[in-house]
Amino acid sequence: MNKREDIMREGGCTCGAVRYRLTRSPIIIHCCHCRWCQRETGTAFALNAMIETACVSLLCGDTEQVEIPSNSGGGQKIVRCPSCRIALWSHYAGAGEVLSFVRVGTLDDPDALPPDVHIYTGSKQPWVILSLDTPVFEEYYQRSEQLSEARLQRLSELTSEKI
């Protein structure tokens, strides 16, 4: 996993009505290649930074949550700008609202947060070439094998039955 300092990062929607700040570094950054993410984003994958929701601060504007079905059957809530409708982050049923999965592309400096893992690559688009430097998983991964002790501790501090 890439080592990152706890640097505050900011982002927002396309129209500028919503701005947010990450007050801590993400726990992990997933590049998900599942068909569901492909359909949802309209492209080859979704790049999400998993972070405690308490570490996502809304700087300006209001957001709305849109509930949609998910491949797991538990659904997800996508937090969007009500004006331009850009998806800013999601809350998946498995973790509830204690974890946010921030769309890295909505950050002002998305280049600073490359993926730590590629997941669900069994359904990745065949023309996508993955780096040999980043772990690749046909499905999901064992958190204990990919996260540092400090990042595992961050997860354990959240409601354990939610994750």
C-alpha positions, -999 to 999 in steps of 0.1 A, spaced: 0 0 0 12 35 -8 25 55 22 7 88 25 9 115 52 -22 128 69 -25 158 46 -58 175 43 -72 173 8 -101 191 -7 -125 184 -35 -159 191 -49 -184 188 -76 -182 200 -111 -204 231 -107 -186 242 -75 -217 243 -53 -203 215 -30 -168 215 -15 -155 191 10 -122 183 29 -106 150 39 -90 157 73 -70 124 73 -54 102 48 -77 74 34 -75 39 50 -71 24 15 -79 33 -21 -98 7 -41 -98 6 -79 -129 -16 -84 -134 -33 -117 -167 -50 -110 -195 -48 -136 -216 -29 -111 -191 -1 -108 -186 -1 -145 -223 4 -150 -226 30 -122 -197 51 -135 -202 45 -172 -165 36 -175 -140 8 -168 -138 11 -130 -145 32 -99 -116 47 -79 -127 51 -42 -108 63 -12 -121 45 19 -121 69 49 -140 74 81 -171 96 75 -161 117 105 -130 127 84 -150 141 55 -160 177 63 -185 195 41 -170 230 35 -199 245 16 -231 236 -1 -256 208 6 -256 173 -6 -283 148 -12 -282 110 -8 -296 88 -35 -302 52 -26 -295 27 -53 -294 -11 -54 -260 -28 -52 -245 -61 -63 -245 -73 -26 -282 -67 -24 -277 -44 6 -278 -12 -15 -257 19 -13 -262 56 -7 -245 79 -31 -239 114 -19 -243 138 -48 -244 175 -55 -281 184 -59 -273 208 -87 -248 191 -111 -256 156 -97 -219 146 -95 -213 116 -72 -189 127 -44 -189 96 -21 -209 65 -12 -219 46 18 -222 9 13 -246 -13 33 -218 -34 48 -202 -5 66 -232 18 69 -225 55 72 -194 52 94 -173 48 63 -173 69 31 -159 58 -2 -149 91 -17 -147 93 -55 -110 102 -60 -117 120 -93 -136 146 -73 -105 157 -54 -86 187 -65 -54 166 -67 -66 131 -77 -31 122 -89 -19 122 -53 -41 92 -45 -34 63 -69 -50 29 -61 -36 7 -33 -54 -24 -47 -73 -34 -78 -103 -55 -68 -128 -76 -88 -104 -78 -117 -121 -110 -129 -145 -87 -147 -121 -59 -156 -121 -46 -192 -95 -66 -212 -79 -34 -226 -71 -21 -191 -35 -28 -183 -27 -30 -146 6 -19 -129 27 -48 -116 34 -26 -85 -2 -26 -72 -18 -57 -57 -45 -73 -79 -74 -94 -67 -99 -114 -88 -125 -105 -61 -120 -88 -27 -89 -92 -4 -81 -99 32 -78 -66 50 -53 -80 74 -30 -88 45 -32 -54 28 -36 -29 56 -10 -18 81 -17 -23 118 -25 14 122 -51 13 94 -66 -19 108 -69 -1 141 -88 27 125 -113 3 112 -116 -15 145 -124 18 162 -156 20 141 -187 1 149 -174 -35 145 -207 -50 134 -208 -25 106 -176 -36 89 
